[in-house]
Protein backbone atom coordinates (compact mmCIF):
# COMPACT_ATOMS: atom_id res chain seq x y z
CA UNK A 1 0.00 0.00 0.00
CA UNK A 2 2.78 2.44 0.90
CA UNK A 3 4.59 1.68 -2.36
CA UNK A 4 1.51 2.57 -4.39
CA UNK A 5 1.15 5.87 -2.55
CA UNK A 6 4.84 6.63 -3.15
CA UNK A 7 4.51 5.92 -6.88
CA UNK A 8 1.49 8.20 -7.09
CA UNK A 9 3.29 10.95 -5.19
CA UNK A 10 6.38 10.63 -7.39
CA UNK A 11 4.25 10.83 -10.53
CA UNK A 12 2.48 13.96 -9.28
CA UNK A 13 5.79 15.56 -8.28
CA UNK A 14 7.39 14.84 -11.67
CA UNK A 15 4.39 16.28 -13.51
CA UNK A 16 4.47 19.37 -11.28
CA UNK A 17 8.19 19.93 -11.85
CA UNK A 18 7.80 19.45 -15.60
CA UNK A 19 5.06 22.06 -15.68
CA UNK A 20 7.13 24.40 -13.54
CA UNK A 21 10.07 24.21 -15.99
CA UNK A 22 7.85 25.74 -18.69
CA UNK A 23 5.73 28.05 -16.53
CA UNK A 24 8.47 29.99 -14.73
CA UNK A 25 10.30 31.17 -17.90
CA UNK A 26 6.97 31.97 -19.56
CA UNK A 27 5.89 34.13 -16.62
CA UNK A 28 9.31 35.85 -16.65
CA UNK A 29 8.96 36.68 -20.37
CA UNK A 30 5.42 38.02 -19.89
CA UNK A 31 6.59 40.10 -16.90
CA UNK A 32 9.48 41.60 -18.87
CA UNK A 33 7.10 42.39 -21.74
CA UNK A 34 4.65 44.17 -19.43
CA UNK A 35 7.46 46.10 -17.74
CA UNK A 36 8.79 47.21 -21.14
CA UNK A 37 5.29 48.39 -22.11
CA UNK A 38 4.95 50.38 -18.89
CA UNK A 39 8.45 51.86 -19.14
CA UNK A 40 8.05 52.73 -22.82
Protein Blocks (a to p, Z undefined) as FASTA:
>chain_A
ZZmmmmmmmmmmmmmmmmmmmmmmmmmmmmmmmmmmmmZZ
